[in-house]
């Protein structure tokens, strides 16, 4: 089978790219051909199709809104991306296209080009971008569905896109334009990485008949022993993006609450500087770690903390910890409630409840049952996240889309 993967980025920016590159590797190992379409960027991984990638753009968090204004037409509907994709399709004809997160870099113009070319298309719901202007169902520190039903003007009044009212106004205009065009009408199958996503997407307007649940496959990274030698004997670990929706504002208080057991923080993001200013001897920031170094740290952790405030669509931080048989304390929100069964494979706490988070973390550090939670989680994870099962399910969804 020939599969074309489409995503804004062709370098590992986050979980979306991890999924795409994992699926690419597993599909190729199973005998399939995989090509990619993304945005030109010096950080990209090598690709024989790079000459067909869409022209470079910058819509990142660090780019000021005024600098993005000249790119506004492209952010709403990217004609350059559609033209570039047409060139790739003229050279390499896929049996199916798999869209991940086109974002403002590609826009749904590429979905329209696939429809024009008659290519069956599936899309993974890594987020809720087809219905939520900022993708996350989260704004100003809380879960948000103000734009439900196409009321995208709320984004402009809330300032929910990268905490910028101007960027949010652009996002609202973008969302209205996509609605008018029926930008996602040609998606034959939606892939939901959790039951939560399936249910929420249906609530928001997706055709339930086109939704298929397929958990992400997860392979534990091979650990390098070097960094672990400097680790404390016992510690709690947060590993992930340092941003508001991930609940990292709670980490300094949590570090104080579990003292003298230290809280180690691995990752980078917009709140890194703020966390460094508030760091104490018991809150230690490790920065961004390569996968193998992070695996070595995680394998030694006494408990892994996942204090998300927004509805996660999956939860790699949980899945990886479970494959390492680590006890997990996670927020009772979104897909995390499917990955963690309270007092069976970990502990769940109300999102944003600092006292509950501290109490559960303290319990996980002291309760002899915590080891059993990790072992039970590992047994389930090895089956639930098995790459072979994921690829089998993925190919089945592709075949469905091709027949639809």
Secondary structure, DSSP 8 states (H G I E B T S, - for coil): -EEEEE-S-SS--SHHHHHHHHHHHHHHHTT-EEEEE-B--TT----TTGGGSB------TTS-HHHHGGGHHHHHS-HHHHHHHHHHHHH---SEEEE---HHHH-THHHHHHHHHT--EEEE-SS-TTT-TTSSSEETTEE--TTTTT-THHHHHHT-STT-HHHHHHHHHHHHHHHHHTTTTT--EEEESSHHHHHHHHHHT--GGGEEE-----------STGGGGS-SSEEEEES--SGGGTGGGHHHHHHHTTTSEEEEE--STTHHHHHHH--TTEEEEE---HHHHHHHHTT-SEEEE--SS--SS-HHHHHHHHTT-EEEEESSTTHHHH--BTTTBEEE-TT-HHHHHHHHHHHHH-THHHHHHHHHHHHHHHHT-HHHHHHHHHHHHHHHHH-
